[in-house]
Amino acid sequence: MQIHYGTENIHILRPVVTIGSFDGVHKGHVQVIESLKKVAGRLQGETVIISFEPHPREVLYPQEEAPGILTSLEEKAEILDALGVEHLVILPFTRSLADLEYDEFVRHILVDCLGITGLIIGYDHRFGKNREGTFERLKELSARYRFYLEQEEVYEEHQINISSTKIRNALQIGDIARANEFLGYSYTLSGKVTEGDKIGRTLGFPTANIQLKDIRKQLPASGVYAVKVRVGEETYGGMLNIGVRPTVSSSGIARIEVHIFGFHQDIYGGELHIALVARLRGERRFNDTQGLQQQLIRDRRAVLACLHLPFPTDENGG
């Protein structure tokens, strides 16, 4: 997949385009992408997704707390590439772009810069200033500029229409099963391993402390999770904790720490990709570190069972 930053000096053969943030690239997005590929094949064109950076809400509602993103730009590109998209065009989302009238967006960006052959939009997609670019208005423009236009039906899972907001809400309450179901894959946190205070090592559960690659990433609810950890080309089972660690710290600073089963390499400064499988429990404060250690042993057994991994012979080790 080719990634284009902006539309200058861009040359795509008979581009068939869809537009949106595609945050999470969830099942609803995949339905649009599959239609995009079918139409592009029929029109003998190339598939193009136009997306934005930063997330439009960060620009449109600066006074509000920005929503956590489900996928960084790098993660989004990786998923789109795996889905067979040929071109990803990243437009910097600015106030001037937000104020562009929908017909100007179509004429200047889609027609003049890209020379589109077709446009696929989601069931509720609108764009341009004040979201005035409705499907009915786009039909007039498709006739004027002679490009194919198609609107997708709503995608539903168990009679619930999927959206990035619903996935974000599920993560915030720790409903990993629902978030993963809507995404169609396991929600992932990626980051660099940084040095911590090594308390986990004294308890028999050494952990890798993770500094997220993108601080805008949506964190799930605090607690303990069963996870799969990708280190380079290898994947391991692991036990993730997200929270302020009330038993061993009074800083109130949230940490992301993962204990990787059967892993003993030095990976400081390296990068981990952590796929969340299930949430086991919320964060708790224990009376002492011994109580915490006993709970960690119970947590480990539950995580291993969840991941269908064998139990270690030494119940006190990592």
C-alpha positions in Angstrom: 0.0 0.0 0.0 1.2 3.5 -0.9 0.8 6.2 1.8 0.4 9.8 0.5 0.6 12.8 2.8 -1.5 15.4 1.1 -2.6 15.4 -2.5 0.2 17.3 -4.3 1.9 15.4 -7.1 -0.3 12.4 -6.6 -1.0 10.0 -9.5 -3.4 7.2 -9.1 -5.0 5.1 -11.9 -8.8 5.7 -12.0 -9.1 6.2 -8.2 -12.1 4.7 -6.4 -12.3 6.6 -3.1 -13.9 6.3 0.4 -13.4 8.9 3.1 -13.3 8.8 6.9 -11.3 8.6 10.1 -11.4 4.8 10.0 -10.5 4.8 13.7 -10.1 1.2 14.7 -10.8 -0.1 11.2 -13.7 -2.1 12.7 -16.2 -4.5 11.0 -18.3 -1.7 9.7 -15.3 -0.1 8.1 -14.3 -3.5 6.6 -17.7 -3.7 4.9 -17.1 -0.4 3.2 -13.6 -1.5 2.2 -14.9 -4.7 0.7 -17.4 -2.7 -1.4 -14.6 -0.3 -2.4 -12.5 -3.2 -3.7 -15.4 -4.7 -5.6 -16.3 -1.3 -7.3 -12.7 -0.6 -8.1 -12.4 -4.0 -9.8 -15.5 -3.3 -11.8 -14.4 0.2 -12.8 -10.8 -1.0 -13.4 -9.5 1.5 -10.9 -7.4 1.6 -7.7 -8.7 1.6 -4.1 -8.1 4.8 -2.2 -8.9 5.7 1.4 -8.7 9.4 2.4 -8.2 9.8 6.2 -7.3 12.5 8.5 -4.6 13.4 11.1 -5.3 14.4 13.8 -8.7 13.0 14.6 -11.3 15.6 13.5 -12.8 15.9 17.0 -9.5 17.2 18.3 -9.9 20.2 15.9 -13.6 20.6 15.9 -14.1 20.5 19.7 -10.8 21.7 21.2 -12.5 22.7 24.5 -13.6 19.1 25.1 -11.3 16.3 26.2 -10.2 14.6 23.0 -11.5 11.0 22.6 -8.9 8.3 22.9 -8.0 6.9 19.5 -8.4 3.2 18.8 -5.6 3.0 16.2 -2.5 5.1 15.7 -1.7 6.1 12.2 0.9 3.4 12.0 -1.6 0.7 13.2 -4.3 2.0 10.9 -2.0 1.8 7.9 -0.9 -1.8 8.8 -4.5 -3.0 9.0 -5.6 -1.3 5.8 -2.6 -2.7 4.0 -3.6 -6.2 5.2 -7.1 -5.6 3.9 -5.8 -5.0 0.4 -6.2 -1.2 0.2 -3.8 0.2 -2.5 -3.6 3.9 -1.4 -4.0 5.7 1.9 -4.1 9.5 1.5 -3.6 11.4 4.8 -5.0 14.9 4.9 -3.9 17.2 7.8 -7.2 18.0 9.5 -7.2 21.8 10.1 -9.8 24.4 10.8 -9.6 25.5 7.2 -10.3 22.0 5.9 -13.2 21.7 8.4 -14.6 25.0 7.0 -14.4 23.8 3.4 -17.9 23.5 1.8 -18.8 20.0 0.7 -19.0 20.9 -3.0 -15.6 22.6 -2.8 -14.1 19.5 -1.1 -15.5 17.3 -3.9 -14.4 19.7 -6.7 -10.9 20.6 -5.4 -9.7 17.5 -3.7 -11.6 14.6 -5.2 -12.0 15.8 -8.8 -9.2 18.3 -9.5 -6.4 16.7 -7.3 -7.4 13.0 -7.5 -9.5 12.8 -10.6 -11.8 10.2 -9.0 -13.7 7.5 -10.9 -15.9 6.4 -8.0 -16.9 7.4 -4.5 -18.1 4.9 -1.8 -19.6 6.4 1.4 -20.9 4.8 4.6 -24.5 4.7 5.5 -24.4 7.8 7.8 -21.3 9.6 6.3 -21.4 13.3 5.7 -18.6 15.7 5.1 -17.8 19.3 4.4 -18.7 22.3 6.6 -21.5 21.6 9.0 -21.6 18.0 7.6 -23.7 19.3 4.7 -22.3 16.8 2.2 -25.3 14.3 2.3 -25.8 11.4 -0.1 -28.5 13.3 -1.9 -26.3 16.3 -2.5 -23.4 14.0 -3.6 -25.7 12.5 -6.2 -25.9 15.9 -7.9 -22.2 16.3 -7.8 -21.6 12.7 -9.2 -23.8 13.6 -12.1 -22.0 16.9 -12.7 -18.5 15.5 -12.5 -19.3 12.1 -13.8 -18.1 9.7 -11.1 -19.7 6.6 -9.8 -21.4 6.9 -6.4 -22.5 4.3 -3.9 -23.7 4.3 -0.3 -23.2 1.4 2.0 -25.9 -0.1 4.2 -25.5 0.0 8.0 -23.4 -2.9 9.4 -25.0 -4.5 12.5 -23.7 -7.1 14.9 -26.5 -8.7 16.9 -28.8 -5.8 15.7 -26.4 -3.2 17.0 -24.8 -0.9 14.5 -21.0 -0.8 15.1 -19.2 2.5 15.7 -15.8 3.6 17.0 -17.7 5.3 19.8 -19.3 2.1 20.9 -15.9 0.3 20.9 -14.4 3.1 22.9 -17.2 2.9 25.5 -16.7 -0.8 25.8 -13.0 -0.4 26.5 -13.7 2.2 29.1 -15.7 -0.2 31.2 -13.3 -3.1 30.5 -15.7 -5.0 28.2 -12.9 -6.4 26.1 -15.1 -9.2 24.6 -17.5 -6.7 23.1 -14.7 -4.4 21.9 -12.9 -7.2 20.2 -16.1 -8.5 18.7 -16.9 -5.2 17.1 -13.3 -4.7 15.9 -13.0 -8.2 14.5 -9.6 -8.5 16.1 -8.0 -8.1 19.5 -7.5 -4.5 20.7 -3.8 -3.8 20.8 -1.5 -1.5 22.8 2.0 -0.8 21.4 4.9 0.9 23.0 8.5 0.9 24.1 9.8 -0.9 27.2 11.1 1.5 29.8 12.8 0.9 33.1 10.6 0.6 36.1 11.1 0.2 39.9 11.4 -3.6 39.6 8.9 -4.3 42.4 7.3 -7.1 40.3 10.7 -8.9 40.2 10.8 -9.1 44.0 7.3 -10.7 43.9 8.3 -13.3 41.3 6.5 -11.5 38.5 9.0 -9.4 36.6 7.2 -6.9 34.3 8.0 -4.8 31.3 6.8 -1.2 31.7 5.3 0.1 28.5 5.4 3.7 27.3 2.7 4.0 24.6 3.9 5.0 21.1 0.9 7.4 20.9 -0.3 8.9 24.1 -3.7 9.5 22.5 -4.4 5.8 22.5 -7.6 4.7 24.3 -6.7 2.8 27.5 -9.1 0.1 28.7 -10.4 0.2 32.3 -7.9 -0.4 35.1 -7.3 -4.0 36.0 -5.7 -7.3 35.1 -5.9 -8.7 31.6 -5.0 -11.9 29.8 -2.9 -10.8 26.7 -0.8 -12.0 23.9 2.5 -10.2 23.5 4.4 -9.9 20.3 8.2 -9.4 20.7 9.8 -9.2 17.3 8.5 -12.1 15.3 7.5 -14.2 18.4 4.3 -14.2 20.4 4.0 -15.1 24.1 1.2 -15.3 26.6 1.2 -12.6 29.2 -0.6 -10.9 32.2 -1.1 -7.2 31.9 -1.9 -4.7 34.6 -3.2 -1.2 34.0 -3.5 1.1 36.9 -2.0 3.1 39.7 -0.7 0.0 41.7 -2.2 1.2 45.1 -0.5 -1.6 47.1 3.0 -0.6 46.2 2.8 3.1 45.1 1.1 6.3 46.3 2.0 8.4 43.3 -1.5 7.9 41.6 0.3 7.6 38.2 -1.2 5.0 36.0 1.3 2.4 34.7 1.0 -0.2 31.9 3.0 -3.3 33.0 3.1 -6.8 31.4 4.5 -10.0 32.8 5.4 -12.3 29.8 5.2 -16.0 30.5 8.4 -18.0 29.8 10.3 -14.9 28.7 13.7 -13.9 30.2 15.4 -11.6 27.6 16.5 -8.0 28.2 14.2 -5.9 26.1 14.7 -2.4 27.5 14.2 0.1 24.7 12.5 -2.5 22.6 9.0 -2.4 21.3 6.0 -4.7 22.3 2.6 -5.2 20.8 0.1 -6.3 23.4 -3.2 -7.8 22.2 -5.9 -7.8 24.8 -7.8 -11.1 25.1 -9.9 -10.8 28.3 -10.2 -8.7 31.5 -10.0 -10.8 34.7 -10.6 -8.3 37.4 -10.4 -4.6 38.4 -7.5 -3.1 40.3 -7.4 -3.7 44.1 -5.4 -2.5 47.1 -4.0 -5.3 49.3 -2.9 -4.9 52.9 0.7 -6.0 52.1 2.9 -7.3 49.3 2.4 -10.9 50.4 -1.4 -10.5 49.8 -0.6 -9.0 46.4 1.8 -11.9 45.5 -0.8 -14.5 46.4 -3.4 -12.7 44.2 -0.9 -12.6 41.4 -0.4 -16.3 41.6 -4.2 -16.8 41.3 -4.3 -14.3 38.5 -1.6 -16.2 36.6 -3.6 -19.4 36.8 -6.7 -17.7 35.5 -4.8 -16.0 32.6 -3.1 -19.3 31.6 -6.4 -21.0 31.6 -7.9 -18.2 29.5 -5.1 -18.4 27.0 -5.1 -22.3 27.1 -1.5 -22.4 28.2 0.0 -25.0 30.5 0.6 -24.2 34.2 4.2 -23.9 35.4 5.4 -26.6 37.8 6.6 -23.8 40.2 3.6 -21.9 41.5 5.8 -19.2 43.0 7.8 -18.3 40.0 7.2 -16.2 36.9 
